[in-house]
Amino acid sequence: MPYLTATRQKIAIDHGWQADTAVQRASRWLLDCAIPLWAANGVDRKRGGYVEQMAFDASARPVDFKRTRVIGRQIYVFSHAALLGQKDALECARFGHDFLTRNAWLGPDGGWARLLTPDGRVKDATPDLYDLAFILYAFGWYRRASGDETVDQWALSTLDFIETHMRHPGGQGFLVEKPASGARLQNPHMHLLEAALINLEASGDARFRRLADEIVELFATRFFDPRTSTLGEQFDERWNRLRNAAGRAIEPGHQFEWAWILARYQRLTGRDMRPFVEGLTWFAETHGVEHGDWLALNTVRDDGVVLDAGSRVWPNTERIQAGVAMFELFGIDPRPVFASSTRVLFDHFLDRGHSPDRKLAGTWMDRIDAERRPVTDHVPASTLYHLTIAFAEMIRIAPEVEDAFPS
């Protein structure tokens, strides 16, 4: 904890914090630029669902697939936007919900397809836990936004499929995909926990509490190493970290993300997650953030050695969310983290194309390399989910922060 306090004081000095600057800028960008742009240009009115990718001028970029995980994420984005008062957002969420349920459901033994063609035909029927988690997540948020109780049955049918067909033969956790291949992964389990929590909040069904408890137990006993405060990414069949470079690779963004999700779990269940939240955030802040410009890095090793000094939008948004968690659980002032990470996002990612004449508010450069050069040629729709959560969380707790730390 002393490190985190000192770090935030240093950030505040470096960035000359002014009250509400980051929250105001993030709110304007999300609600006045990004959501309206993606409602206008990111909803595929001709073929259904949502646009997978945009060019930097906000035109649809043609691809031959639509991922169900992206459909789920965009349903979330528009559902959350509706709850924030955005006009027509609920209709955009409903449009995606109807496209998804009409085209991607393969029945109680098939679950949900992984990929659709642009017009909604099944392209890849493989059940994938990551996709299933985001479909379940979408139902929880759409249920909250719409109040439609019939959505509960879609969520429960999805949970039925996961528990019946995706359970690992060893009993602990779930298959990454079916048939299974490669290492076991924590990441889809993290998003499944995220989905369980929103559905628990939306419907109150005890089955989602049990699922959340199971995944948190898996995190505490397998994913997290208390000796190093690190979160493993890849594991063998018995949930031991792989004994190779992949087994030692740590993603700071996931450390931050778990911290925020576990704080949410604590708020909903009352179970004390503070030691985990502190440890995850401490390691990520210490080893996963460049302490000159406060950029969250892609990958480090479990001993803190930097493996990939590039960055993407999402680790920086997750750092904001960890700041929210540390405020809500420990009372640590989140404004320095809000200021530094918001500045990083606007300096390096938001509204940036490859050239000065190819910028448009509400778009982003998703990835930069270690020299801070842009390395993507399009705007992936999947990133808006990360930006929406982080900026909405800043908006949500702003009044509490002001009360705790008056200007």
N, C-alpha and C positions, 0 to 999 in steps of 0.2 A: 503493500500500500504506500509506503513513503516514496517509492520510485514514481508511482502514478501521480501522486500529488505534486512532486517536484517537476515531473514532465509537463503537467498541465500549466504550472506556473511559468515554465520556460516558454511554452507555446503562447501563453497570454502576452508575455513580454515581446516575443518575436512578431506577433501579429497585431498588436495594438488593439485588442478587442474593443468594439463599441457595441453596446447593448442592442440585441435583436437584429444586427446587420445580416448575419448568416441566415437566420430564420426567415427574414423578410425576402432576401434574395432567392432562397430556395423555394419559398411559397409562391412568389411571382413566377418563377421559371416553371414550376410544376403545374400550377392551376391556370396561369394565363397563357403559357406557351405550349408545354408538352402535351397536356391532356387534350386541349382543343386541336392541336395539330394531328395527334394520333386518332382522334375521333373522326376527323375529316379525311385524312389520307391513309390511316392505318387499318381501317375497317374495310374489308373486301366486299363491297356491296354487290359486285357482279357475280362472284363465285361462292361467297359465303366465308364466314370466319374472319381471320385477320391476315394482314400482310406480314410475311416473315421478315422481310428486309426492306429498307428504304435506301435510295441513293442519298447523297448529301444535299440534294435539292428537294428532298421529301417526296420524290416520285417513287412508286413501287418498283422494286428491283425484282425482275422475274427469276424465280427458282421453281424447281419441279416438285416441291414437297411443302407440306405444312406439318409442323411438329405439334403433337397434342400437348406437350409441355408448354409450348409457347401460347397455344390457345388458352390453356389453363391460367398462365401468368397474365394474359391480357384480360381475361374475365375478372381476375383479381383486381387489376389496375382500374378498370372502369367501375367495378363494384365499390372499391375504396373511394374513388373519385366521387361517386354518387353520394356516399356517406359524408363527404366533405362539401356537398352542396353543388357539385358541378352539373350544370344543365345538360340533359340528354345522355349523361354517362350511363345511367341504368339501362337505357335502351341499347347502348353499345354492348354492355355486359350481357344482356338478354340475347342479342344477336349471336354472340359467340357461344353462349350456353346452348342455344337451339341447334347451332351448326354442329357442335361437339356431340351432343346426345343423339342427334339424328344420324350422324355418319360414323362415329368412332367406336360406339359400343358394340361389342361382338358377342354379347350374351353372358350369362353367369359363369360359363366355362371358358370363355375367351377373353373376358375383361375388356380392356381398351387398347385399340391399335396404337402403335408408336408413331407411325407416319401416315399422313393422308396425301393424296394428290391435291393440287391447288383447287380442284372443284369438289373435293370431298370423298373421293373413292379411296379405299384402303390400299396403301402402298407397302406398308410393313406392319403385319399383325402382331409382332413380337411384344409380349407383355414386359414392360420395363418399369422397375420400381420408381425410378426418378420421374417418369412421366405420370405414373399412377399417383404419386404424391402430389404433383401439381394439379392434377384433375380433382383430387380430393380437396385440395386447398381452394380451388376455384369454387367448388360447391359450397364450402363453408362461408366464403366471403359473399357469394351471390345470395345465399340464404339470409345473411345479415342485411344486405342492402335491399333485397326485394321483399323480405318477409314471407316468401313463398314456401310453405311447409312441404310442398311436394318435392322440393329439392332434397329434403332429408332422405328420401328413398334412394335417390341417385348416390348420395354419399354412403349410405349403408350398403348398397349393392356393390359399390367399389370396395368398401372395407371387407365385405364378404369374400370378394375375389382375392384380395390381398391375403387374408388369413387362411383361405382354403387352398389357394394355388401358388402363392409366392412364399410360403413359410419354408425356411431352410430345413432340410432333413435332420440337422443336428438340434433343431428346436430353438436356438437363439438367433433371433433376427430373421431377415428375409433374403430371398434371392435378389441379386441385382437385376437379372433378367431371366427369362425362361425360354429355352433351356439355359442353364447357367454357364458362364464362361469367364475365365480370368479370375483376378483377385476379388475378395469380398471388400466392399467399400462402405465407409461411414456416411458419405455425402447423401445418398438417397434416403438413408435412415434419418438424417437430420431434417430433411424436408418433409419426411413422413411425420415426424414429431411436430413440425410446424403446422402441418395439415390437421393433425389430430387436435391440436390446441384450438385452432379457429373453429373446428366443428364442435368441439366441446363447448366453446363459448356460444356458438350459434344455436345449437339444438339441446345442449345439456345431456346428450346421450352418454350413459356411463361407459359404453364400449370405447369411446374415444379417450376417456380418462385411463382406462386399462391399457390401451395402446400407448399412450403417452408415458405412463409409468414404466412399461416394458422397455421402451427405447431409452428413457433416461437411465434406467438400471444398466442397460447395455453400454451407454456412454460412460457411466461411473466405473464400471468393472472392466471394460475392454478398450474403449476408444481413447480414454484419457489416461495419461501417465502422470501421477502426482509428483513423481521425482523430478520431472523436467517441466511440468505444467504444459505439456504438449498434447495435441490432438492428432492421433494417427489417421492416415488416409487409406492405406491399403493393408489388407490382412489375409492370412491363410484361412483354411476352412474352420479352424478352431478359434478364430479371432485373435491370433497372435500377429503382431506386426511383422511384415515381411522382413527377412534378414538380407536386405539389399538396399540400394540407394532409394528405391521407391518407398520402402518401408520407413525410411528416415526423413522423407520429405514432408515438410509442414507448410500448410497454406495459412498465412496470417489472417486472410479474409474469413476462413472458416472458424478460426479461433474467435474472432470478433462476433461472427454470426451465431455460433453456439452460445456465447455469453449472453447475447440478447434473447435468444430463444429460451434459455434456461431461466433468465429473469422473468420472462412471460410465464413460464411453467410455475415458478414460485408464486407469482401473483395469483394464478388460478387455483393452485392446489395447497399453498401454504408450506410446502416442503422447502427447507433451507438449501438453496443452491449457491449461497454466497462464496464458499471456498472455491468452487469450480469457476464461477464467473470472474473472481479476482485472479485466479491462476491463469486462465485463458487470456484475459486481457493483459495481464502483466507480461506474459511471454510475447504476445503479439506487439505490444507497444515497445518492448525492449529490443526485440530482434527483427520485427517485421515491418517497421516504419523507418523510413529514411529521415534522420533527425535534422536534416538541413531544410528540406522543403515539406516534410511531413507527408510524403507520399507513401501509401501502403504498398508493400512489395508483393510480388506474385508468390515466391517460394523461398523458404529458408530450410536449413537442416535442423534436426532436433537439438543440436548444440549451438544454434544461432548463426551458423555460417550461411551467408546469402548464396542461394543457388540461382535465382532468377530475379534480377533487380528491375525488371520491367514491371508494369502495372496495368490494371484494367479498372474500369469504372467500379465494379462491384466490391473489391476489397476496401475501397475508400468509403463507399456507402455503409459497409458493414462496420467500419470504425466509428462512424456516427452512431450507429445503433448500439454498439458497445458503450459509447459515451452515455447514451440514454440508460442502459442497464446499470452502469456504475453510479449514475445520479440516483436512480430509483432505489437501489439496494444499499448504497453507501453514502449518499448525499454529496458526492464529489461533483464540483461545478463542471458541467459539460460544455460550457460555452467556448473554452479554448479549443476543444476538439471540434466542435461545430464550426468554429471560425476557420481553423486550419484545413479541415477536410473539405469544407465547402469551397474554400479558395483553391485547393488542389483541383477539385472537380471543374471549376470554371476556368482555371488556368490551362488545364491539360486536356479536358475531355468534352465539356458541354458546348454545344453550338459550334463545333470545330470540324471542318473538312480538311482535305489535303492542301487546299490553297485558300487564300483570303477571300476569293470571290465565290467559294463554295461553302458558305456557312448559312445556317438557318436555325433560328431559335426553336428549341424543342427537339433537336437532334443531338447526336454525340459521336465522338470518336471513341470507340469502345476500348482500344488497346494501344499502349505505347511501349517502346522497347526501353532498354536500360539507359539509352542516351536521350530519352524523352521524345523520340521520333514517332509519329503515327504509323501504325502498321496494319490497319484494316482499311478496306476499300468500300465499306458500306455501313449502314446503321442497323444493327440487329434489334428486332423488336423485343427480344428476350431481356434486354438490359433495363427496360422501363420498369419492370417489377422491382428491381433493386433500388432505383432512384425514388420510386413512389413510396416504398416502405420507409426509407431513411428520411426523406423530406417530410412525410406525413408524421413520423415520430417526433421530429423536431417541432412541428406545428403543435402536436398534441401536448407536449410537456412544456411548451414555452411559458404558459401562465404559472406553472409550478416553479419553474426556474426563476422567473421574475420575482415571485414571492420569496424564494429562498435566498436569492442574491440580488436584492433591489439595486437599481442603478444609483 
